[in-house]
Amino acid sequence: MTLTPKTLLRVSVAVALVTIALKGGAGYLTNSMGLISDAMESCVNLASAMFALAMVTIAERPADEDHPYGHHKAEYFSSGFEGILIVGAAIAILWVSVLRLLAPQPLEQLGWGLGLSLVSSGFNAALALALFRGAKANRSIALEADGRHLMTDVWTSVGVLVGIVAVHFSGWLWLDPLIAIGVALNIVREGFKLVWRSSQGLMDEALDAETLATVHATLDAFTARHAQGDRVRFDDMVTRGAGQRRFADLHMHVPGDWTLQHAANLRDELEQSLMDAVPGLRVTIQLLPLTMEARATRLEDHHP
């Protein structure tokens, strides 16, 4: 059973609190800058999950007079906010790590520290997989962003643990803060990716290639089913995504001697077929005679 986005994010908040305690304890016991930086990123996980929960709650609100297309884009703010937080945390980690690199300190109680870090990484990995499943089922960028961040955290923890073991056997104390710097740079990369992804959603990015292929296949099947041949054609399709909702607008050209009722019936049938083929799709089809092009199209053709 797939959990709802709000339930998954509530779990994410709880797991973030647990991992902060575990990784914070690991960092305190070992005096490892790598583990301390890992704990700092878990604080970002908590803030991100709380903000994502707020944005998903807003996104679920129905359309109203001021927002006739709904509130689905609120999820993109969650992804962008998470990216900004990640970059901020990385800058803080870089600063502290450089200071530690200039004055290396010995590591302590590695057994307990590594054990606590491994347990917290297990929690994050399990939650990240659940978030990915939830994101796919609900088409939620907020869940996807939280999952990606947690998975980055998992791999970061793995790198830190390997580095600490290397420090223990080599005695190179400078290796610990150097690993923390690498962790920070990796976090920056993930943060910028999340900010870019959210910006594309806010700018009405077209639907993905797979969804567009489904739309075109549905149009072809509709034409073949009704054997209209060249008597019906479609053009000027534009699409966009807004969180869990997807939109498509297109023109349906029909013979001018058809009755309006007949053309409207076919249009309604096609709209239903498209919405059945692409869950969450809101489609608008404008009827035009075969011999007429839309004014917007003609203006674009003559644009200097």
N, C-alpha and C positions, 0 to 999 in steps of 0.2 A: 504494500500500500504506500502511495506517495503522499508525504506530508504536505500541508499547505505552506506557502512561502512564509507566512507569519509564524507558524509553528517552528519551521526550520530556523528562522532567525532568532526566535526565543531560545532555542537550543544553542545557537551560536553564541548568544550572550552568556549563557551559563557555562559553556565550554571555555570561553575566553576568560572568565573569572577563575576557573580551575587552572588553566594553563598559566595565567599570571602568577598564581600562587606557587605552582610547581616550578616554573622557570625562574621566578624570582628567588625561590629557595635554593635552586641549583646554582644560580649566580652568586648568592650570598655565601654558600658553603665553599664553592671552589675559588672565588675571587677571579673568575674568568671573564674577561671583557667580551669574549664571544658569547657566552651564556647570558651575560647581562644585556647585551644588545638584542639577543633573542627574546628576552623577557620584555624589553621595551617595545618590540614589535607586537607582542601579545597585547599590550595596552592599546595599541592602534587597532588591533582586532576587535577589542571590546567597543571602542568608540564607533568603529565602522559598523559593527553589527547593530548597535543601538540606533544609529542614524538610518541604516537600511530598513530596520523595522518600522521606523517612523514614516519613511518614504513609501514603503509597500502599503502601509495603512492608508496613506493619502491616495496612492494609485488605485486602490480598490473602490474609491468613492465613485458613484455613478455620475454620468454627465449632468450638468446643470445649465442654467441660463448663461452664466459667465464662462463656462467651459463645455461647450456643446460637443466637443470631441472626447470628453472625459479627462481624467487626470493621470493617464498612463505614463506620461513622460517624467513623472516624479521619480521613477526608478533611476533615470539617467543622472539625476542629481546625487543619488546615493553612490553610484559608481564613481562619479567625478570627485565627490567628497572623500571617498575612500582613497582614491589615487593621491589627492593632495595631502591627506594625513600620512600616507606611506612615505611620500617624499620628505615631509617634515621630520618624521621619525628617523629617516636615513641620514638627514643632515645632523641631527643630534648624535646619532651613533658615530658618524664620521668624526665629529669634534672630540668626543670622549675617547675614541679609539686612537686618534693621533696623539692625544696627551699620554695615553698609556704606552703607545709605541715609543715615545721619547723617554719614558721612565717605566720599563717593564717590571712586573711584579710576579712573584712565584704563585703557582696554583696550589690549591689545598683540597682535601677530601674529595678527590675525583670520583670515587666509587658512588657515593650518594648523589653527587651532582649529575653524573651521567645517567644514573637510574631515573631520577626525577625528570630529566630532559627527555629521555626515551618514552616515558609514560605520557608526557604531555604531547609529544609528537604523534603518538598513537591516537590520542583523542582528536587531534587536528586532522589527521589523515582520514579517519572514519567520517568525521563531519564534512570534510571537503568532498568526499565521494557522494555523500547524501545530498549536499548542496548542488553538485553537478546534475544529479538525477532530477532534483526538484526544478532546477533551472531549465532543463530540457523539457520536462513535462508541462511547466507553466510559462515557458518562454519569458523568463524573468532575468533581466540583466543584473538586478540587484543580487540575486542568489548566485549568478555566475561570477560576478565580481568578488563576492565574499569567498566563494569556493576557490577561485584562482589565488586570492591572497593567502588563504590558509594553506594551499598546496605549496606556494612559494615559501611559506613559513616552515613547512615540513622539510623541504629540501635544504633550506637554510640551516635548520637544526641538524640535519645529517652532516652538512659540511662543517658545522661547528664541532660536532662530536668527533669527527675524524681529525680535525685540527688539534683538538685538546689531547687526543691520544698521541698524535705526532709530537706535541710539545712535551708530553710526559716521557716519551722514549728518547727524544733528541736533546731535551734540555734547552731548546731555543725559546726563551720566554717571549721574544719579539714576535714569534709566530702567532700567538694568541690575538693580540691587537690587529695584526695584519689580516687575520681571518675575519675579524669583526669589520674591518674596512671593506673586505670583499663582500661580506653580507650586506653592508649598507649600499654598495654599488648595485648589487642585484635587486635590492628593494626599490631603489630609484628607478631601475628599468621597468619593473612591474607597475610602479606608481604612474609613470608616464603612459604606459599602455592603457591603464584604466581610464585616465583622463582623456586620452585620445578617443577611446571607444565611446565614452559618454558624450563627447562633443559631436561625434558623428551622428548619434541618435538624436540629439537636440537640433541638429541641422537637417532633419528629415532625410536621412540616408535611405536610398532605395532598398527594397526587399532583397534578400540574398538570392543567389543564382538558383538554388534548389527550389525555392518557393516560386520564383518567376517561371521556372520550367513547368511546375505543376499548373500554374495559371494558364500558360500557353497550351499545354496539353488538354486542359479542360475546354478551352476555346475551340481547339481543333476537333475534339470529340463532339462538342455541341453542334458545330457546323456539319460534321459528317452524319450525325444522328438525324438531323432535320433535312439533310440532302439539299441544302440551300445553294450549294456551289458558289458561284460568283455573285449571287443575289444578296448575300449578307457578308459584310466584312467588318473587321475591327481595327482601330488604329488609335493613335495618341494616348496610349496607356501610360499613366504615371503611378508610381507606388511609393509608399513610405511606411516606416515602422515607428510605433510609439509605445515602447514598453511591450506589454503583452498583446496590444492591439495592432492590427495591420490594415492598411488602407490601399485601395486600388481604384482609380478613376479611368474610364476609357469611353470611347465613342463606338456605337454600334450603328452602322449604316445599313439601311433597309430600303427596298423599292418604295418610291414615292407614292405609288398607287395602293399600297397596303392600308387597311384601316388602322387607326390608332390603337384600337382594342387588340387587334392581332399582334401588332408590333410590341405592345406593352406586355402582353401575355408571354411572348418569347423572351423578352428582357427579364421578366420576373423569374422565369424558369432558369435562365442563365445565371442570374444573380445567386439563386439558391444553389445551383451546381458549384459555383465558385466558392461559396461560403462553406459548403460541405467538403470540398476538396482541400481548402486551406482554413483550418480552425482559427477563429479569432479575426477573420478577414471581414472588413466592412467595405463593400464594393458599391460604387456609384456608376451607372451606365447611362450615358446621354444618347438619345435616339436622334439620328439624322438621316435625311434622304441620301441615296447612293451618290447623287450628283452634287452634293453640298459638302464643303469642308468647314470645319469650325473656324470662327473668326480669329481665335487665338493662334491657330495653325497658320492662317494666311498672314497674320502680322509677323510671326516668327520668320516666315519664308522671305519677307521683304525687309527684315531688320538689317541695317547697315553693318 
